[in-house]
Amino acid sequence: MSDKLLEITLQDVYKARERIKEKIMRTPLIPLYVKDLERKIYLKLENLQPIGSFKLRGACNAISCLSKDLKKNGVYTASAGNFAQGLAWNAKELNIPCHVIMPDHAPSAKLNPTRDMGADIIKVPFDEWWKVLVNRKYAGLDGEFVHPVSDANVICGNGTIGLEILEDLPEVDSIIVPYGGGGLSSGIAIAAKGIKPDVKVFACEVETAAPLSASLKAGKTEKVNYKASFVDGMGSGQILEEMWPLVKRILDGSLVLTLQEIADAVKILAQRNHLIAEGAGAAPVAAAMKGMAGGGNIVCVISGGNIDFGKLSSILNGTVPD
């Protein structure tokens, strides 16, 4: 699997764009409306996709690449919520069954819309959910498993974001991307570096779940203590083994943020740009404002906006939610 992922090219990403261009939104790139910053920060608004997340791109490309025979028994995945919505959205359009294995801490802001799209949800403990990601199967389900991270077609779909960034801002110096499993950051890096080799692509992680940072420091995959938080769209206790060869080669580092810093970024986006961003979506802004990606033109990928309103309310009132 890892060898196949290393073979993904810029042309594969362009082909993905042709497949999905009629089904996804070409999202805008806008400035962060905060004055007196030492660097120029731009926001790639994937929270404006119909499901509120970039995951629509990868799910759409992956389903488009399945044969009729593979689709006949439906599809399933393991997802904390955003990819679940992306897969369910596409499955509903094709009128095929969709099952989703979700960790038991998945927020209602992601769980309920997925169910509303017709998906059957199976909630399991986090460790069991992670095993499904590793083993790529769940006993009792006969549909085609679509991996939310380490599927080449998913990565290529995600990479279309990189194409749009380089078209809208050719002079970009750095791109900061939330790191959940690496499918988004690696896809964007393949596309962006394929067009502009000297552009930097940084992952960002939350301090309560930062295995990439630990692994890059150790030079090998490392397990870390994982703690669930309001930043539910990214992070885990370890890196998927099949993703390690790709992410260590193509990413320029991992920027680790505190929960307070990410909450502050959620609040800034709401106050200054009138945008709703979930924790993972706001994390790149926190990193950019701290100067962790250097200077010049920095693009922050606002990966999603699916945050529980109760948690958003807490953040706007100055409290870091659980």
C-alpha positions as CSV (number, residue, x, y, z in Angstrom):
1,M,0.0,0.0,0.0
2,S,2.7,2.5,1.0
3,D,4.5,2.0,-2.4
4,K,1.3,2.8,-4.2
5,L,0.9,6.0,-2.3
6,L,4.4,7.1,-3.1
7,E,3.6,6.7,-6.8
8,I,0.8,9.4,-6.8
9,T,1.7,12.2,-9.2
10,L,0.5,15.7,-10.0
11,Q,-1.2,14.3,-13.1
12,D,-3.3,11.9,-10.9
13,V,-4.6,15.0,-9.0
14,Y,-5.5,16.7,-12.3
15,K,-7.4,13.6,-13.3
16,A,-9.3,13.6,-10.0
17,R,-10.3,17.2,-10.6
18,E,-11.9,16.3,-13.9
19,R,-13.9,13.6,-12.2
20,I,-15.2,15.7,-9.3
21,K,-15.4,19.2,-10.7
22,E,-19.2,19.1,-11.3
23,K,-19.9,17.8,-7.8
24,I,-17.7,19.9,-5.4
25,M,-17.4,23.6,-4.8
26,R,-14.3,25.4,-5.9
27,T,-13.8,27.2,-2.6
28,P,-12.6,30.8,-2.3
29,L,-9.2,31.9,-1.0
30,I,-9.6,35.1,1.1
31,P,-7.4,37.1,3.5
32,L,-7.6,36.8,7.3
33,Y,-9.1,40.1,8.3
34,V,-6.7,40.8,11.2
35,K,-4.7,44.0,10.9
36,D,-1.0,44.6,11.8
37,L,0.1,41.0,11.2
38,E,3.8,40.5,10.3
39,R,2.8,38.1,7.6
40,K,0.1,37.7,5.0
41,I,-2.4,35.0,6.0
42,Y,-5.0,33.6,3.6
43,L,-7.8,31.2,4.3
44,K,-8.8,28.3,2.0
45,L,-12.5,27.9,2.9
46,E,-13.2,24.2,2.7
47,N,-15.8,24.7,5.5
48,L,-18.0,26.1,2.7
49,Q,-18.4,22.7,0.9
50,P,-22.0,21.3,1.0
51,I,-21.1,19.0,3.9
52,G,-19.0,21.6,5.7
53,S,-15.7,19.8,5.0
54,F,-13.1,19.1,2.4
55,K,-13.9,15.4,2.8
56,L,-16.4,15.7,0.0
57,R,-13.6,15.8,-2.5
58,G,-11.8,12.6,-1.6
59,A,-15.0,10.7,-1.1
60,C,-16.3,11.8,-4.5
61,N,-13.2,10.8,-6.3
62,A,-13.0,7.4,-4.6
63,I,-16.6,6.5,-5.3
64,S,-16.2,7.7,-8.9
65,C,-13.3,5.2,-9.4
66,L,-15.3,2.2,-8.1
67,S,-16.7,-0.2,-10.7
68,K,-20.4,-1.0,-10.8
69,D,-19.7,-4.4,-9.4
70,L,-17.9,-3.0,-6.4
71,K,-20.7,-0.5,-5.8
72,K,-23.6,-3.0,-5.8
73,N,-23.3,-3.9,-2.1
74,G,-22.8,-0.3,-1.1
75,V,-19.8,1.3,0.7
76,Y,-18.6,1.8,4.2
77,T,-15.9,3.6,6.1
78,A,-14.5,4.4,9.5
79,S,-14.7,8.1,10.3
80,A,-15.1,10.5,13.1
81,G,-17.6,12.4,11.1
82,N,-16.5,14.5,8.1
83,F,-15.5,11.7,5.8
84,A,-18.6,9.8,6.8
85,Q,-20.6,12.8,5.6
86,G,-18.7,12.9,2.3
87,L,-19.2,9.2,1.6
88,A,-22.9,9.3,2.7
89,W,-23.5,12.3,0.4
90,N,-22.1,10.5,-2.6
91,A,-23.8,7.2,-1.8
92,K,-27.1,8.9,-1.5
93,E,-26.7,10.4,-5.0
94,L,-26.0,6.9,-6.3
95,N,-28.8,5.3,-4.3
96,I,-26.4,2.7,-2.7
97,P,-26.2,1.6,0.9
98,C,-23.6,3.4,3.2
99,H,-22.4,2.3,6.6
100,V,-20.1,4.2,8.9
101,I,-18.1,3.0,11.9
102,M,-17.7,6.0,14.2
103,P,-15.8,6.4,17.4
104,D,-18.1,6.8,20.4
105,H,-16.9,10.4,21.0
106,A,-18.0,11.6,17.6
107,P,-19.9,14.9,18.0
108,S,-23.6,15.2,17.2
109,A,-22.7,18.0,14.7
110,K,-21.1,15.3,12.5
111,L,-23.1,12.2,13.6
112,N,-26.6,13.6,12.9
113,P,-26.1,15.0,9.4
114,T,-24.5,11.7,8.4
115,R,-27.5,9.8,9.6
116,D,-29.8,12.3,7.9
117,M,-28.1,11.4,4.6
118,G,-29.2,7.8,5.0
119,A,-26.1,6.2,6.3
120,D,-26.3,3.5,8.9
121,I,-24.0,4.4,11.9
122,I,-22.2,1.9,14.0
123,K,-20.6,3.5,17.1
124,V,-17.7,1.7,18.7
125,P,-14.9,2.6,21.3
126,F,-12.0,4.6,19.9
127,D,-9.6,1.6,20.0
128,E,-11.9,-0.6,18.0
129,W,-12.5,2.2,15.5
130,W,-8.8,2.6,15.0
131,K,-8.5,-1.2,14.3
132,V,-11.0,-0.8,11.5
133,L,-8.7,1.9,10.0
134,V,-5.7,-0.4,10.3
135,N,-7.3,-3.6,9.1
136,R,-9.6,-2.0,6.5
137,K,-12.6,-4.2,7.3
138,Y,-15.4,-4.6,9.8
139,A,-17.0,-8.0,10.4
140,G,-20.5,-8.3,9.1
141,L,-20.3,-5.6,6.4
142,D,-20.2,-6.7,2.8
143,G,-19.8,-3.4,1.0
144,E,-16.6,-1.9,-0.4
145,F,-14.5,-0.3,2.3
146,V,-13.3,3.2,1.4
147,H,-10.4,4.3,3.6
148,P,-10.8,7.9,4.7
149,V,-7.0,8.5,4.7
150,S,-4.7,6.0,2.9
151,D,-6.7,5.5,-0.3
152,A,-4.9,6.8,-3.3
153,N,-8.1,8.1,-4.9
154,V,-9.0,9.9,-1.7
155,I,-5.6,11.5,-1.5
156,C,-5.9,12.7,-5.1
157,G,-9.3,14.2,-4.5
158,N,-7.9,16.0,-1.5
159,G,-5.0,17.2,-3.6
160,T,-7.3,19.3,-5.8
161,I,-7.3,21.8,-3.0
162,G,-3.6,22.3,-3.7
163,L,-4.3,23.0,-7.4
164,E,-6.7,25.7,-6.5
165,I,-4.4,27.3,-4.0
166,L,-1.6,27.6,-6.5
167,E,-3.9,28.9,-9.2
168,D,-5.3,31.6,-7.0
169,L,-2.1,32.5,-5.2
170,P,1.0,31.5,-7.3
171,E,3.2,33.4,-4.9
172,V,2.3,31.3,-1.9
173,D,5.3,30.5,0.4
174,S,3.7,28.1,2.9
175,I,0.5,26.1,3.3
176,I,-0.6,24.9,6.7
177,V,-2.9,21.8,6.8
178,P,-4.6,20.0,9.7
179,Y,-3.2,16.5,10.3
180,G,-5.6,13.8,11.1
181,G,-4.2,10.8,9.2
182,G,-2.2,12.5,6.5
183,G,-4.6,12.2,3.6
184,L,-5.3,15.9,3.3
185,S,-1.8,17.2,3.9
186,S,-0.1,14.7,1.6
187,G,-2.6,15.3,-1.2
188,I,-2.1,19.0,-1.0
189,A,1.6,18.7,-0.9
190,I,1.7,16.4,-3.9
191,A,-0.2,19.0,-5.9
192,A,1.4,22.1,-4.6
193,K,5.0,20.9,-4.7
194,G,4.3,19.4,-8.2
195,I,3.6,22.9,-9.4
196,K,5.9,24.9,-7.2
197,P,8.7,22.6,-5.7
198,D,9.9,25.2,-3.2
199,V,6.5,25.8,-1.5
200,K,6.5,24.6,2.1
201,V,3.6,22.4,3.3
202,F,3.3,22.0,7.1
203,A,1.0,19.7,9.0
204,C,-0.5,21.0,12.3
205,E,-1.6,19.0,15.3
206,V,-3.1,19.5,18.7
207,E,-1.0,18.9,21.7
208,T,-3.4,16.2,23.0
209,A,-2.9,14.1,19.8
210,A,0.3,14.7,18.0
211,P,1.9,11.5,16.7
212,L,3.4,13.0,13.6
213,S,5.5,15.5,15.5
214,A,6.8,12.8,17.8
215,S,7.5,10.5,14.8
216,L,9.3,13.1,12.8
217,K,11.5,13.8,15.8
218,A,12.2,10.1,16.3
219,G,12.7,9.3,12.7
220,K,10.2,6.4,13.0
221,T,6.5,6.0,13.9
222,E,5.9,6.7,17.5
223,K,2.8,6.2,19.7
224,V,1.6,9.0,21.9
225,N,-1.0,9.5,24.6
226,Y,-4.2,10.4,22.9
227,K,-6.8,12.5,24.7
228,A,-10.2,13.3,23.0
229,S,-11.0,17.0,22.9
230,F,-13.2,19.5,21.1
231,V,-10.6,19.3,18.3
232,D,-12.2,16.1,17.1
233,G,-11.4,16.5,13.4
234,M,-7.7,15.7,13.7
235,G,-5.3,13.6,15.8
236,S,-4.9,10.1,17.1
237,G,-2.5,8.1,19.2
238,Q,-0.3,6.9,16.3
239,I,0.4,7.2,12.6
240,L,-1.0,4.8,10.0
241,E,2.1,2.7,9.0
242,E,1.2,2.9,5.3
243,M,1.2,6.7,5.4
244,W,4.5,7.2,7.1
245,P,6.8,6.8,4.0
246,L,4.7,9.4,2.2
247,V,4.3,12.0,4.9
248,K,7.9,11.9,6.2
249,R,9.1,12.5,2.6
250,I,6.7,15.2,1.4
251,L,5.8,17.3,4.5
252,D,8.0,20.1,5.9
253,G,7.2,19.5,9.5
254,S,4.4,19.4,12.1
255,L,3.3,22.5,14.1
256,V,1.8,21.6,17.4
257,L,-0.8,23.8,19.0
258,T,-2.4,24.0,22.5
259,L,-6.2,23.7,23.0
260,Q,-6.3,27.3,24.1
261,E,-4.5,28.5,20.9
262,I,-6.9,26.6,18.7
263,A,-9.9,27.9,20.7
264,D,-8.6,31.4,20.2
265,A,-8.3,30.9,16.5
266,V,-11.9,29.6,16.3
267,K,-13.0,32.8,18.0
268,I,-10.9,35.1,15.8
269,L,-12.3,33.5,12.6
270,A,-15.8,34.0,13.9
271,Q,-15.2,37.6,15.0
272,R,-13.0,38.9,12.1
273,N,-14.1,36.8,9.1
274,H,-17.6,35.8,10.3
275,L,-16.6,32.1,9.6
276,I,-17.6,29.0,11.6
277,A,-14.6,26.7,11.8
278,E,-14.3,23.5,13.8
279,G,-11.1,23.0,15.9
280,A,-9.2,21.3,13.2
281,G,-10.1,23.9,10.7
282,A,-9.0,26.7,12.9
283,A,-5.7,25.1,14.0
284,P,-3.7,26.3,10.9
285,V,-4.7,29.9,11.7
286,A,-3.3,29.5,15.2
287,A,0.0,28.3,13.8
288,A,0.2,31.0,11.2
289,M,-0.5,33.8,13.7
290,K,2.2,32.5,16.0
291,G,4.7,32.6,13.1
292,M,5.3,28.9,13.2
293,A,5.4,28.7,9.4
294,G,7.7,31.7,8.9
295,G,6.8,34.8,6.9
296,G,5.6,35.6,3.4
297,N,2.3,34.5,2.0
298,I,0.8,31.7,4.1
299,V,-2.4,29.8,3.3
300,C,-4.3,28.1,6.0
301,V,-6.6,25.3,5.0
302,I,-9.9,25.7,6.9
303,S,-10.7,22.1,6.6
304,G,-14.2,22.1,8.1
305,G,-16.9,23.9,10.0
306,N,-18.7,21.1,11.7
307,I,-18.5,22.1,15.4
308,D,-21.2,21.6,18.0
309,F,-22.9,25.0,18.6
310,G,-22.6,24.4,22.4
311,K,-18.8,24.1,22.1
312,L,-18.7,27.1,19.7
313,S,-20.7,29.1,22.2
314,S,-18.3,28.2,25.0
315,I,-15.3,29.3,22.9
316,L,-17.0,32.6,22.0
317,N,-17.6,33.2,25.7
318,G,-13.9,32.6,26.5
319,T,-14.0,29.0,27.7
320,V,-12.1,26.0,26.2
321,P,-14.7,23.2,25.9
322,D,-14.0,19.6,26.6
